[in-house]
Amino acid sequence: MVTIDELKEYSNNLMFRMKEEEYETLSNEFDTFLGWMEYINKIEGLKDIEPMYFPFDLGNVELRCDEPIKSIESDYALKNAKVVKDGSVIVPRVVDGE
Amino acid sequence: MVSNIIELKEKLNNEEDIKLLFNETIKKAKKCNEKYNAFVTITDSYEHIESDSILNGIPYSLKDNFSTEGILTTGSSNLLKSYVPAFDSTVYEKLKNAGAVLIGKTVLDELAMGGTGTTGHTGIVKNPCNESRMIGGSSSGSAASVAAGVVPFSIGSDTGDSVRKPASYSGIVGFKPTYGRISRYGLFNFASSLDHVGILSKTVTDAAIVTDILKGYDPKDMTSLKDDGIKYVNEINNDIEGKKLFYIKEIIDVETEDEDVKENIKLFYELINKIKNIGVTVEEVSFDKSLLNAILGSYYSISCAESTSNNSNLTGLPFGERIEGKDYKEIMINTRTKGFSELIKRRFVLGSYILKRENQEKLYLNALRVRRLIVEKMNELFNKYDGLILPSTGGIAPLFNGNDSDKLSNEYLLLENHMIIGNFGGYPSISIPYGKVNNMPVGVNITCGVMKDALTLNIAKKLEELIEYDGGEYHV
């Protein structure tokens, strides 16, 4: 059982707000989801199984040589930022004083 | 009809023809958008690189979660509604170099997290086969643009069934090759261990033609596979006599009052009889029902956990639809509050809960353990059989019914969600249309073992010939 207050704490940590009625929907979904997982947790011998992070062994994973490669220019990368100055994204000052 | 691509190609003799086709396609795309809302962006400039590829001059559409340098790419999210990428996805780059002509970016369920086509920031996508019905998702606009006859193929992404299900609901082909067969570089991550690039087309041949162009190792995607050296389009006409298929009893044995589901299952058994008549063995196998019943819970656990982490970069600061605030934290909160729809927020909260240290063992790792058990059992079956065959869905495309369809619910049929197995194991998997129920198209799904992409397309092509599906045309 997850309380509405706990759900609010999660959304707060995730840095967004939700409406009161949305928490009701979410709470119902948690009941459904946790019911599914309770069922899953009862599957015999599960704890001895190795978790599967990828569909199959990606045998060909290779790291590239440690050499500089061409990347995009910072001016270009910053084109999507709303407030930019001297190659940096500007946010409001968080420390008082000059 | 063997191939829309080849049919179009035969009419293209020079640059003038290609430009003419582009202009005609843009007109169709605009009509399609008025009727079905398939596109976020319809291209306003003609860009074509001459090539000797079979795709030279062929128009196509691209799901709006693939990066296209200089072209708006929104993920159908308000948070990214003015985002213009600074680089190309590998898929877009390969199609561009093959001479294919992009005509538009298609609507998806926001950030590809949904299966209804109702959560994109530009509105709901309607099904060209019946406008009162959903087309499914998340590759909703891609499916609509092909089903409506605007383009011969579209590119989508498939994390649970997001290419195959909308294809099934709209009477077209939806194919996702083996995990890593096509590079994911520049595709917005949803759940990285389940995400596949997929192709939507009218015919199996066209899906093979496009996969041949897109496949291959990409140094920019460490999960991409080395090319298998097979030209799939050359293998699709092989004889499949003597092949062995299976279906899973526990998935098809449905107790339901839904007449559409009953009719679909009847159609499926009729198809099985036809397949047996061409010398293909089809056997019923039994699969541990406790594992099958764990599919949806495991899928939500893995996908929500991965997506919460993957999308934490959407802050509105370096890019995105920034909403101002008194400090950077308030900017992020304002941006994410206004930028994400309710559904996305609910999925992120679930993912965050799953990833919390004290919950990981029971919620995340146990889901990954279930994934292994299912995949190991499937691999055993693929050692004995060439492929799995099942209806792609239980019912037909749902009617629009408010916002309920994407809420988690205990009322679900295994038959509606079994294609997730293809993502758990990274298997090549295809849905092809095989008939109509209640005057709506239904699809049949073929899934084969990992790396058996050519075989999957080959079986699908032979079934396509056997079925002779005539769903009618829904031209705009």
Interface residues (C-beta under 8 A of the other chain):
Chain A: V2 L7 Y10 S11 N13 L14 M15 F16 R17 M18 K19 E22 T25 L26 N28 E29 F30 T32 F33 G35 W36 M37 Y39 I40 N41 I43 L46 K47 I49 E50 P51 M52 Y53 F54 P55 F56 L58 N60 V61 E62 R64 I72 Y76 A77 L78 K79 N80 A81 K82 V83 V89 V91 P92 V94
Chain B: S82 Y83 V84 A86 F87 Y179 G180 S193 L194 Y217 P219 M222 T223 L225 K226 S290 L291 N293 A294 L296 G297 S298 Y300 S301 T308 T315 G316 L317 P318 F319 G320 R322 G325 K326 D327 Y328 K329 I331 M332 I333 R336 T337 F340 E342 K345 R346 F348 V349 L350 S352 Y353 K362 L363 L365 N366 A367 L368 R369 V370 R371 R372 L373 V375 K407 L408 S409 N410 N423 F424 G425 G426 Y427 V450
